Amino acid sequence: MKKTSFKISYEEEKIKAISVSLKSKDKNINDEIVKFLDGLYNKNVPKLLKQFIEESELTETTKETATETSAE
């Protein structure tokens, strides 16, 4: 699936505190945010929409593979 980036605003000192705390647990703030977003996705996106997204992803992958194969 294609990834995207986004920017959020949050208090700098809190971010530093989170980062320090996570580092002591051998964790990374970016990884933890991705886990949180995955949880939001799993909790809030209806099953049918998830299936549609997965099917669309498979179709896109198949098209890319076919294009690469025909180019060779």
PyMOL commands that set and color helices and strands:
alter all, ss='L'
color gray80, all
select helices_A, chain A and resi 12-23+29-44+47-71
alter helices_A, ss='H'
color red, helices_A
deselect
rebuild
show_as cartoon
